[in-house]
Amino acid sequence: MFRETVKILIIDDEESIRDACRQTLSRMGYRVESTGDSLYGLEMALKDIYDLVLLDIRMPGIGGLDILRKLKYKSSISARVIIITGYGTIEMAVGAMRHGAHNFLTKPFSATELKKAVEDALDRYDMRDIAETLSVLIGNSDYMKELKETIQRIAQTDSTVLITGESGTGKELVARTMQGLSKRSNKPFIPVDCSSLVENLMESELFGHVKGAFSGATESREGRFQMADKGTLFLDEISNISLNIQAKLLRVIQEQEVPRVGSSSPEKVDVRLIVATNKDIRAEVESGKFREDLFYRISVVPIDIEPLREHKSDILPIARHYFDIYKKRHNSKVQRLSEEAKKSLTSYNWPGNVRELKNTMERLCVLCENDVVNLSDILYYGQNGGAKIPVVDSLSGKMTLVDVEKDHIEKVLLHFNFQIGKAAKFLGIDRKTLRMKIRNYGIITE
């Protein structure tokens, strides 16, 4: 249940109750904080970093019901709330449940009753769903455990997140995981690849336009911000947007209002923004390519994704995961990786990171003709799509890049029954290029 990642806050002016609850829950493995000051407790709870709040109903300063109303109505925190009450206020506690409390405990309560109430609240909070959502991030290294904990903690807030990391490290997967764990999980997740947007249409793509706003605008259209209303907008490769659009994006973030192209009335939106880049965005700021004020707006919570070579113990678990997926998908003969193949995978630097590893596993499942993947079956393509490290032929002792490419194309064509379109798509090239290579290499296609 990932108890070590669960944070619980106790707000109760009775020191004996606080201490007993803290000791019981800490022994269960939860991370527990407590206070006897109701105003300070409200301040702590409003940070929205807790999964569960134990709240006494009667305290000096501000009562539990008033705190509950502020938490559930004015700020909509994501934490479950368990009310602590005496016999004389049970009716009040039942009323509190109508205002959003999950359950109540009646003083005096036993450690067993406390454990049951907490486990029930967290089970309904569905820690199993959390574990399942986080399971898409494969790996058990200390780094991956820390990354999962960070994502789970940040997901509960609405803070803007800046994800940095090399190409292929899984920045969008991290963003989607964060969305899946957030209170916006049942709302839209709209990904936008900023590097693929046409410059003169970027403003319309992001913010929408009204009919007649420009030549070709035959009808009004929503932008990505409007599509993501109440949900999450993921702007990938944000460093690629122009300074002009950066200025407009800054205003949208500040005002939470979107100016459609051709309209004088901006529209209110409620969007959680997650952005990503594989560039050194601080260097972009220093060179004048990225606005400094926008940088500070988008980097409220920064997450840097380490390249795969920095957490090599996760290579084989990730490889096995995709190997099993593609083995079934392509009805492959191959069943397992040899020890030499495993050593090769873990010693390679993976410049294309997880994306390259994933593609390598798919190629093996499509092209390997044996039960076991051997060293000679592995071909590393690298980040740029061109062959970087040719495999050494186990018979001749050498293999040129031409040999590697010809052999690879022949295997792909054979696998797809010489269907040029499917083979070209798998190879990542167009039909014309594939036909040219078939002619140049003298590959027989009948």
Protein Blocks (a to p, Z undefined) as FASTA:
>chain_A
ZZmmpccddddfblklmmmmmmmmmmnopacdddfbfklmmmmmmnopafbdcddfbdgh
iafklmmmmmmmmnopabdcdddddfklmmmmmmmmmnopabdcdddddfklmmmmmmmm
mmmnommlmmmmmmmpgcjbfklmmmmmmmmmmmmpmbdcddeddehilpmmmmmmmmmm
mmklmpccddddfklpcfklmmmmmnopaehkaghiabccddfklmmgoiacddehkllp
cfklmmmmmmmmmnopacdehiabdcddddddddddfbdfklmmmnopacfklmmmmmmp
acddddfklmmmlmmmmmmmmmmmmmmmnopabfbdcfklmmmmmmpgolnlmmlmmmmm
mmmmmmpcbfbdcfklpccebjnopafbdcddfklopacfklmmmmmmmmmmmmnoopak
lmmmmnopafklmmmmmmmnopafZZ
